[in-house]
Amino acid sequence: NGRINGSGGCNRIYGEYTLDKRKSLRFSEIGATQMACQNMNFETRFLDLLDQVRYYDVEEDMMLLKNGKKEVILKLR
């Protein structure tokens, strides 16, 4: 279990995550600061996708975040 901190492009995001040996990944208690930004649709969608993450994989220099059907929903570098 651990904590995440980062940026959604404008607002700071934070929360917790849980990993296990079966490449299961779960984010919880995700939150963000509330600054008004031009790119709010992107940040809102990004936070929604983080809530859907259930698994992960690493390929070369990318982390692939997957939903419950093991479909890639986010690619992070």
Disulfide bonds with the S-S distance in Angstrom:
Cys10-Cys37 1.61
